[in-house]
Amino acid sequence: MCELYTVKEVAEILHTNPAYVYRLFKSGRLTPLKIGSLKVRKETLAKFLSDYEGFDITDPSKPVKLQGVEE
């Protein structure tokens, strides 16, 4: 079975706010699905975190590789 997170839950997991999660959606960095309201699959969130590890994504439209961070 697939685990789904609400926008609020994603924000809590990322220690941010729902507005930032919507910015991630708008930028195309994180893809939601809509079942009543927008949700994110657990696997999608895990892939997002893996793909952007070592990046500053404060501005989701312009991820920046962190300097001095080993891969």
Secondary structure, DSSP 8 states (H G I E B T S, - for coil): ---EEEHHHHHHHHTS-HHHHHHHHHHTSS--EESSSEEEEHHHHHHHHHHTTTEE-SSTTS-EE-TT---
